[in-house]
Amino acid sequence: MFKKSLILIIGLSLIFSSLSCQKRKNPVEPTPLKGTLFIKVDFHSDALDGVQNPGLAPFLRRAIRTIAVYIPGGVPNPIPPGFTGYPVLYILADFGQEALFFANTFSLKEIADDLITRGVIKPMVIVVADGNNPIGGCFYANSPIAGNYINYIAKDLRADTLGGINTLFDRIVLKDKAHTAISGVGM
């Protein structure tokens, strides 16, 4: 009899404890960041239009470039007091790969949101550019045949991104060397 009573008490305790348990919100769970991926299609590069390189074959002149721009947490509007700006990371896409394909294939927005939310990286603006052309790519080098891709990345892209997309970048991006980085994959 004692054994049956003990089993009954333990069984009822388990039932009541399982019914009283419910999922509760973890106070230390980070709130997911929702970044914004802007796509700028009308970026014009003087370095790739044939003016700086008159020998460039007309079919290789791809002066209109598409870049992908990630802004963490969306665009702060209005700019909060004390906000100094975000650092900028320029990512050069793989050989022959377009910027938008790179950003979408590698889930740039989702990965950046996750890393920032978990505190692995600080919030930053990420600009993805490509070096592709009708013959595949250029390895981001200046070439009399393929175009001046060093100039495109170092001068045109940076100047246009930081000052030309619109005045938004003038307000949210840190422009000094200490807050600017460049990276690439599959070179």
Accessible surface in RSA format (square Angstrom, percent):
REM  Atomic radii and reference values for relative SASA: ProtOr
REM  Chains: A
REM  Algorithm: Lee & Richards
REM  Probe-radius: 1.40
REM  Slices: 20
REM RES _ NUM      All-atoms   Total-Side   Main-Chain    Non-polar    All polar
REM                ABS   REL    ABS   REL    ABS   REL    ABS   REL    ABS   REL
RES MET A   1   185.57  96.1 144.18  95.4  41.39  98.6 123.66 105.1  61.91  82.0
RES PHE A   2   161.08  80.6 152.36  94.4   8.72  22.7 157.01  95.2   4.07  11.6
RES LYS A   3   155.58  75.9 153.74  94.3   1.84   4.4  96.56  86.9  59.02  62.9
RES LYS A   4   155.88  76.0 150.31  92.2   5.57  13.3  95.05  85.6  60.83  64.8
RES SER A   5    44.44  37.6  40.64  54.2   3.81   8.8  25.00  53.2  19.45  27.2
RES LEU A   6    81.99  45.7  79.99  57.2   2.00   5.0  81.24  57.1   0.76   2.0
RES ILE A   7   115.50  65.7 112.79  84.0   2.71   6.5 113.93  82.0   1.57   4.3
RES LEU A   8   110.87  61.7 107.00  76.6   3.86   9.7 110.72  77.8   0.14   0.4
RES ILE A   9   107.26  61.0 105.39  78.5   1.87   4.5 106.67  76.8   0.59   1.6
RES ILE A  10    90.28  51.4  88.90  66.2   1.38   3.3  90.27  65.0   0.01   0.0
RES GLY A  11    27.43  33.8   0.00   N/A  27.43  33.8  26.86  73.7   0.57   1.3
RES LEU A  12    79.41  44.2  78.58  56.2   0.83   2.1  78.58  55.2   0.83   2.2
RES SER A  13    62.05  52.4  52.13  69.6   9.92  22.9  36.63  78.0  25.42  35.6
RES LEU A  14   114.97  64.0 112.66  80.6   2.31   5.8 112.88  79.3   2.08   5.6
RES ILE A  15    94.97  54.0  93.13  69.4   1.84   4.4  94.97  68.4   0.00   0.0
RES PHE A  16   134.01  67.0 130.47  80.8   3.54   9.2 130.76  79.3   3.25   9.3
RES SER A  17    55.37  46.8  50.19  67.0   5.18  11.9  44.53  94.8  10.84  15.2
RES SER A  18    74.42  62.9  54.59  72.9  19.83  45.7  46.87  99.8  27.55  38.6
RES LEU A  19   135.19  75.3 107.77  77.1  27.42  68.9 109.72  77.1  25.47  68.5
RES SER A  20    82.87  70.0  55.76  74.4  27.11  62.4  51.64 110.0  31.24  43.8
RES CYS A  21    94.27  71.3  73.13  81.6  21.14  49.7  31.46  79.7  62.82  67.7
RES GLN A  22   153.42  85.8 127.00  92.8  26.41  62.9  47.01 100.1 106.41  80.7
RES LYS A  23   192.05  93.7 153.94  94.5  38.10  90.7 123.84 111.5  68.21  72.7
RES ARG A  24   190.89  80.1 174.72  89.1  16.17  38.5  68.42  93.5 122.47  74.2
RES LYS A  25   178.22  86.9 150.66  92.4  27.56  65.6 111.89 100.7  66.33  70.7
RES ASN A  26    61.92  42.7  57.47  55.5   4.45  10.7  14.97  36.0  46.95  45.4
RES PRO A  27   119.03  86.7  80.78  73.6  38.25 139.0  90.84  75.0  28.19 175.2
RES VAL A  28   122.24  80.4  97.65  88.4  24.59  59.3 104.40  90.7  17.84  48.4
RES GLU A  29   100.01  57.4  81.37  61.6  18.63  44.4  25.04  48.4  74.97  61.2
RES PRO A  30    74.03  54.0  53.19  48.5  20.84  75.7  63.44  52.4  10.59  65.8
RES THR A  31   118.18  84.1  99.81 101.2  18.36  43.8  68.67  92.2  49.51  74.8
RES PRO A  32    87.72  63.9  77.34  70.5  10.38  37.7  78.93  65.2   8.79  54.7
RES LEU A  33    46.98  26.2  40.77  29.2   6.21  15.6  43.79  30.8   3.19   8.6
RES LYS A  34   147.03  71.7 138.32  84.9   8.71  20.7  95.01  85.5  52.01  55.4
RES GLY A  35     6.36   7.8   0.00   N/A   6.36   7.8   0.00   0.0   6.36  14.2
RES THR A  36    42.25  30.1  39.52  40.1   2.73   6.5  28.98  38.9  13.28  20.1
RES LEU A  37    44.57  24.8  22.03  15.8  22.54  56.7  22.03  15.5  22.54  60.7
RES PHE A  38    79.74  39.9  77.68  48.1   2.07   5.4  79.74  48.3   0.00   0.0
RES ILE A  39    90.16  51.3  60.29  44.9  29.87  72.0  60.37  43.5  29.79  80.8
RES LYS A  40    27.46  13.4  23.41  14.4   4.05   9.6  21.65  19.5   5.81   6.2
RES VAL A  41    90.49  59.5  86.97  78.7   3.52   8.5  86.97  75.6   3.52   9.6
RES ASP A  42   106.20  74.4  91.43  91.0  14.78  34.9  39.03  91.8  67.18  67.0
RES PHE A  43     0.38   0.2   0.15   0.1   0.23   0.6   0.38   0.2   0.00   0.0
RES HIS A  44    84.40  46.1  68.97  47.9  15.43  39.5  47.22  48.7  37.18  43.3
RES SER A  45     0.00   0.0   0.00   0.0   0.00   0.0   0.00   0.0   0.00   0.0
RES ASP A  46    75.02  52.6  74.45  74.1   0.58   1.4  13.84  32.6  61.18  61.0
RES ALA A  47     0.03   0.0   0.00   0.0   0.03   0.1   0.00   0.0   0.03   0.1
RES LEU A  48     1.95   1.1   1.95   1.4   0.00   0.0   1.95   1.4   0.00   0.0
RES ASP A  49    33.06  23.2  20.76  20.7  12.30  29.1  10.99  25.9  22.07  22.0
RES GLY A  50     6.52   8.0   0.00   N/A   6.52   8.0   1.98   5.4   4.54  10.2
RES VAL A  51   118.86  78.2  96.87  87.7  21.99  53.0 103.46  89.9  15.39  41.8
RES GLN A  52    87.18  48.8  55.51  40.6  31.67  75.4  34.95  74.4  52.23  39.6
RES ASN A  53    16.03  11.1  14.59  14.1   1.43   3.4   3.76   9.0  12.27  11.9
RES PRO A  54   107.45  78.3  89.96  82.0  17.49  63.6  91.74  75.7  15.71  97.6
RES GLY A  55    66.65  82.2   0.00   N/A  66.65  82.2  38.46 105.5  28.18  63.1
RES LEU A  56     2.65   1.5   0.41   0.3   2.24   5.6   0.41   0.3   2.24   6.0
RES ALA A  57    33.13  30.5  27.15  41.9   5.98  13.6  31.81  44.8   1.33   3.5
RES PRO A  58   105.81  77.1  93.24  85.0  12.57  45.7  93.69  77.4  12.13  75.4
RES PHE A  59   129.45  64.8 109.32  67.7  20.13  52.4 120.91  73.3   8.54  24.4
RES LEU A  60     4.53   2.5   2.96   2.1   1.57   3.9   2.96   2.1   1.57   4.2
RES ARG A  61    94.97  39.9  72.89  37.2  22.07  52.6  17.67  24.1  77.30  46.8
RES ARG A  62    74.18  31.1  68.40  34.9   5.78  13.8  22.64  30.9  51.54  31.2
RES ALA A  63    12.23  11.2   9.53  14.7   2.70   6.1   9.53  13.4   2.70   7.2
RES ILE A  64   102.64  58.4  90.94  67.7  11.71  28.2  90.94  65.5  11.71  31.8
RES ARG A  65     2.17   0.9   1.17   0.6   1.00   2.4   1.18   1.6   0.99   0.6
RES THR A  66    37.96  27.0  34.24  34.7   3.73   8.9  13.49  18.1  24.47  37.0
RES ILE A  67     0.00   0.0   0.00   0.0   0.00   0.0   0.00   0.0   0.00   0.0
RES ALA A  68     0.00   0.0   0.00   0.0   0.00   0.0   0.00   0.0   0.00   0.0
RES VAL A  69     0.51   0.3   0.51   0.5   0.00   0.0   0.51   0.4   0.00   0.0
RES TYR A  70     0.00   0.0   0.00   0.0   0.00   0.0   0.00   0.0   0.00   0.0
RES ILE A  71     0.18   0.1   0.18   0.1   0.00   0.0   0.18   0.1   0.00   0.0
RES PRO A  72     3.04   2.2   1.90   1.7   1.15   4.2   1.90   1.6   1.15   7.1
RES GLY A  73    43.40  53.5   0.00   N/A  43.40  53.5  12.07  33.1  31.32  70.2
RES GLY A  74    10.62  13.1   0.00   N/A  10.62  13.1  10.08  27.7   0.54   1.2
RES VAL A  75    52.22  34.4  29.02  26.3  23.19  55.9  29.39  25.5  22.83  61.9
RES PRO A  76    25.38  18.5  13.31  12.1  12.06  43.9  24.90  20.6   0.48   3.0
RES ASN A  77   124.60  85.9  90.78  87.7  33.82  81.4  13.53  32.6 111.07 107.4
RES PRO A  78   117.15  85.4 107.35  97.9   9.80  35.6 110.17  91.0   6.98  43.4
RES ILE A  79    51.53  29.3  32.57  24.3  18.96  45.7  32.57  23.5  18.96  51.4
RES PRO A  80    60.09  43.8  53.82  49.1   6.28  22.8  57.76  47.7   2.33  14.5
RES PRO A  81   138.74 101.1 106.25  96.9  32.49 118.1 118.27  97.7  20.47 127.2
RES GLY A  82    76.77  94.7   0.00   N/A  76.77  94.7  44.31 121.6  32.46  72.7
RES PHE A  83    55.12  27.6  26.28  16.3  28.85  75.1  33.81  20.5  21.32  61.0
RES THR A  84   111.52  79.3  86.82  88.0  24.70  58.9  70.25  94.4  41.26  62.4
RES GLY A  85    12.41  15.3   0.00   N/A  12.41  15.3   0.32   0.9  12.09  27.1
RES TYR A  86    31.54  14.7  31.54  17.9   0.00   0.0  11.98   9.0  19.57  24.1
RES PRO A  87    35.24  25.7  35.24  32.1   0.00   0.0  35.24  29.1   0.00   0.0
RES VAL A  88     3.64   2.4   0.41   0.4   3.23   7.8   0.91   0.8   2.73   7.4
RES LEU A  89    37.71  21.0  37.71  27.0   0.00   0.0  37.71  26.5   0.00   0.0
RES TYR A  90     9.54   4.5   9.54   5.4   0.00   0.0   9.54   7.2   0.00   0.0
RES ILE A  91    21.15  12.0  21.06  15.7   0.09   0.2  21.06  15.2   0.09   0.3
RES LEU A  92    19.68  11.0  19.68  14.1   0.00   0.0  19.68  13.8   0.00   0.0
RES ALA A  93     0.10   0.1   0.00   0.0   0.10   0.2   0.00   0.0   0.10   0.3
RES ASP A  94    47.62  33.4  46.34  46.1   1.28   3.0   2.44   5.7  45.19  45.1
RES PHE A  95    95.69  47.9  71.66  44.4  24.03  62.5  78.72  47.7  16.97  48.6
RES GLY A  96    37.55  46.3   0.00   N/A  37.55  46.3  11.17  30.6  26.38  59.1
RES GLN A  97    29.95  16.7  25.00  18.3   4.94  11.8  10.47  22.3  19.48  14.8
RES GLU A  98    90.47  51.9  88.81  67.2   1.66   3.9  18.87  36.5  71.60  58.5
RES ALA A  99     0.18   0.2   0.00   0.0   0.18   0.4   0.00   0.0   0.18   0.5
RES LEU A 100    46.80  26.1  46.52  33.3   0.28   0.7  46.70  32.8   0.10   0.3
RES PHE A 101   114.44  57.3 107.81  66.8   6.63  17.3 112.82  68.4   1.63   4.7
RES PHE A 102    12.71   6.4  12.71   7.9   0.00   0.0  12.71   7.7   0.00   0.0
RES ALA A 103     2.41   2.2   0.46   0.7   1.96   4.5   0.46   0.6   1.96   5.2
RES ASN A 104   100.86  69.6  81.33  78.6  19.52  47.0  29.80  71.7  71.05  68.7
RES THR A 105    71.98  51.2  41.33  41.9  30.65  73.1  45.47  61.1  26.51  40.1
RES PHE A 106   100.81  50.4  94.64  58.6   6.18  16.1  99.80  60.5   1.02   2.9
RES SER A 107    44.52  37.6  42.14  56.2   2.38   5.5  12.37  26.3  32.15  45.0
RES LEU A 108    16.97   9.5  14.71  10.5   2.26   5.7  16.81  11.8   0.17   0.4
RES LYS A 109    57.22  27.9  56.54  34.7   0.67   1.6  38.74  34.9  18.48  19.7
RES GLU A 110   105.04  60.3  98.15  74.3   6.89  16.4  59.87 115.8  45.17  36.9
RES ILE A 111    92.40  52.6  90.30  67.3   2.10   5.1  92.40  66.5   0.00   0.0
RES ALA A 112     3.53   3.2   1.66   2.6   1.87   4.3   3.24   4.6   0.29   0.8
RES ASP A 113    12.58   8.8  12.51  12.4   0.07   0.2   8.56  20.1   4.02   4.0
RES ASP A 114    66.80  46.8  61.46  61.2   5.34  12.6  23.77  55.9  43.03  42.9
RES LEU A 115    46.43  25.9  46.43  33.2   0.00   0.0  46.43  32.6   0.00   0.0
RES ILE A 116    19.61  11.2   9.68   7.2   9.93  23.9   9.68   7.0   9.93  26.9
RES THR A 117    32.80  23.3  10.46  10.6  22.34  53.2  17.38  23.3  15.43  23.3
RES ARG A 118   140.21  58.9 107.39  54.7  32.82  78.1  50.98  69.7  89.23  54.1
RES GLY A 119    60.50  74.6   0.00   N/A  60.50  74.6  29.93  82.1  30.56  68.4
RES VAL A 120    90.91  59.8  59.37  53.7  31.54  76.0  66.07  57.4  24.84  67.4
RES ILE A 121    50.98  29.0  41.26  30.7   9.72  23.4  47.85  34.5   3.13   8.5
RES LYS A 122   162.05  79.1 156.86  96.2   5.19  12.4 102.53  92.3  59.52  63.4
RES PRO A 123    58.09  42.3  55.87  50.9   2.21   8.0  55.87  46.1   2.21  13.7
RES MET A 124    33.99  17.6  33.99  22.5   0.00   0.0  30.59  26.0   3.40   4.5
RES VAL A 125     0.00   0.0   0.00   0.0   0.00   0.0   0.00   0.0   0.00   0.0
RES ILE A 126     7.11   4.0   7.11   5.3   0.00   0.0   7.11   5.1   0.00   0.0
RES VAL A 127     0.00   0.0   0.00   0.0   0.00   0.0   0.00   0.0   0.00   0.0
RES VAL A 128     0.00   0.0   0.00   0.0   0.00   0.0   0.00   0.0   0.00   0.0
RES ALA A 129     0.53   0.5   0.53   0.8   0.00   0.0   0.53   0.7   0.00   0.0
RES ASP A 130     4.71   3.3   4.71   4.7   0.00   0.0   0.13   0.3   4.58   4.6
RES GLY A 131     5.69   7.0   0.00   N/A   5.69   7.0   4.01  11.0   1.68   3.8
RES ASN A 132    10.75   7.4  10.53  10.2   0.22   0.5   2.07   5.0   8.68   8.4
RES ASN A 133     9.19   6.3   0.00   0.0   9.19  22.1   0.39   0.9   8.80   8.5
RES PRO A 134    72.19  52.6  29.54  26.9  42.65 155.0  42.48  35.1  29.71 184.6
RES ILE A 135    98.82  56.2  66.07  49.2  32.76  78.9  74.60  53.7  24.23  65.7
RES GLY A 136    26.75  33.0   0.00   N/A  26.75  33.0  23.96  65.8   2.79   6.2
RES GLY A 137    10.29  12.7   0.00   N/A  10.29  12.7   0.00   0.0  10.29  23.0
RES CYS A 138    15.09  11.4   0.69   0.8  14.40  33.9   7.06  17.9   8.03   8.7
RES PHE A 139   123.22  61.6 103.17  63.9  20.05  52.2 105.36  63.9  17.86  51.1
RES TYR A 140    25.59  11.9  16.48   9.4   9.11  23.7  16.26  12.2   9.33  11.5
RES ALA A 141    42.80  39.4  42.19  65.1   0.61   1.4  42.77  60.2   0.03   0.1
RES ASN A 142    64.88  44.7  41.74  40.3  23.14  55.7  19.43  46.8  45.45  43.9
RES SER A 143    27.30  23.1  25.33  33.8   1.97   4.5  17.57  37.4   9.73  13.6
RES PRO A 144   103.08  75.1  96.44  87.9   6.64  24.1  98.69  81.5   4.39  27.3
RES ILE A 145   116.94  66.5 113.76  84.8   3.18   7.7 116.94  84.2   0.00   0.0
RES ALA A 146     8.17   7.5   7.64  11.8   0.53   1.2   7.64  10.8   0.53   1.4
RES GLY A 147     0.00   0.0   0.00   N/A   0.00   0.0   0.00   0.0   0.00   0.0
RES ASN A 148    18.85  13.0  18.85  18.2   0.00   0.0   0.33   0.8  18.52  17.9
RES TYR A 149     1.02   0.5   1.02   0.6   0.00   0.0   0.00   0.0   1.02   1.3
RES ILE A 150    90.00  51.2  87.30  65.0   2.70   6.5  89.79  64.7   0.20   0.6
RES ASN A 151    29.50  20.3  29.20  28.2   0.30   0.7   0.95   2.3  28.54  27.6
RES TYR A 152     0.08   0.0   0.08   0.0   0.00   0.0   0.00   0.0   0.08   0.1
RES ILE A 153    17.52  10.0  13.63  10.2   3.89   9.4  13.63   9.8   3.89  10.6
RES ALA A 154    60.44  55.6  39.16  60.4  21.28  48.4  46.47  65.4  13.97  37.0
RES LYS A 155   130.73  63.8 123.90  76.0   6.83  16.3  83.71  75.3  47.02  50.1
RES ASP A 156    23.84  16.7  18.12  18.0   5.73  13.5   7.61  17.9  16.24  16.2
RES LEU A 157     0.07   0.0   0.07   0.1   0.00   0.0   0.07   0.1   0.00   0.0
RES ARG A 158    76.10  32.0  76.10  38.8   0.00   0.0  25.71  35.1  50.39  30.5
RES ALA A 159    69.25  63.7  51.08  78.8  18.17  41.3  61.20  86.2   8.06  21.3
RES ASP A 160    34.32  24.0  29.61  29.5   4.70  11.1   9.28  21.8  25.03  25.0
RES THR A 161     0.00   0.0   0.00   0.0   0.00   0.0   0.00   0.0   0.00   0.0
RES LEU A 162    12.98   7.2  12.73   9.1   0.25   0.6  12.77   9.0   0.21   0.6
RES GLY A 163    42.76  52.7   0.00   N/A  42.76  52.7  21.58  59.2  21.18  47.4
RES GLY A 164    41.94  51.7   0.00   N/A  41.94  51.7  20.33  55.8  21.61  48.4
RES ILE A 165    42.41  24.1  23.02  17.1  19.39  46.7  23.02  16.6  19.39  52.6
RES ASN A 166    78.44  54.1  67.25  65.0  11.19  26.9  38.61  92.9  39.83  38.5
RES THR A 167    95.08  67.6  94.15  95.4   0.93   2.2  68.39  91.9  26.68  40.3
RES LEU A 168    17.70   9.9  16.72  12.0   0.98   2.5  16.72  11.7   0.98   2.6
RES PHE A 169     2.06   1.0   2.06   1.3   0.00   0.0   2.06   1.2   0.00   0.0
RES ASP A 170    66.71  46.7  48.66  48.4  18.05  42.7  21.35  50.2  45.36  45.2
RES ARG A 171   123.86  52.0 104.38  53.2  19.48  46.4  51.91  70.9  71.95  43.6
RES ILE A 172     0.00   0.0   0.00   0.0   0.00   0.0   0.00   0.0   0.00   0.0
RES VAL A 173     7.60   5.0   0.00   0.0   7.60  18.3   0.00   0.0   7.60  20.6
RES LEU A 174    38.84  21.6  36.67  26.2   2.17   5.5  38.84  27.3   0.00   0.0
RES LYS A 175    90.49  44.1  75.93  46.6  14.56  34.7  62.50  56.3  27.99  29.8
RES ASP A 176    70.79  49.6  59.34  59.1  11.45  27.1  48.06 113.1  22.73  22.7
RES LYS A 177   188.36  91.9 172.25 105.7  16.11  38.4 118.33 106.5  70.03  74.6
RES ALA A 178    89.86  82.6  47.29  73.0  42.58  96.9  60.04  84.5  29.83  79.0
RES HIS A 179    69.39  37.9  65.11  45.3   4.28  11.0  43.26  44.6  26.12  30.4
RES THR A 180    38.52  27.4  17.55  17.8  20.98  50.0  17.80  23.9  20.72  31.3
RES ALA A 181    53.33  49.0  45.16  69.7   8.17  18.6  53.28  75.0   0.05   0.1
RES ILE A 182   101.34  57.7  77.84  58.0  23.50  56.6  77.84  56.1  23.50  63.8
RES SER A 183    53.81  45.5  43.22  57.7  10.58  24.4  24.17  51.5  29.63  41.5
RES GLY A 184    33.63  41.5   0.00   N/A  33.63  41.5   3.69  10.1  29.94  67.1
RES VAL A 185    61.97  40.8  56.66  51.3   5.31  12.8  61.97  53.8   0.00   0.0
RES GLY A 186    55.04  67.9   0.00   N/A  55.04  67.9  31.78  87.2  23.26  52.1
RES MET A 187   105.25  54.5  56.50  37.4  48.75 116.1  66.37  56.4  38.88  51.5
END  Absolute sums over single chains surface
CHAIN  1 A    11234.6       9007.5       2227.1       7583.0       3651.6
END  Absolute sums over all chains
TOTAL         11234.6       9007.5       2227.1       7583.0       3651.6
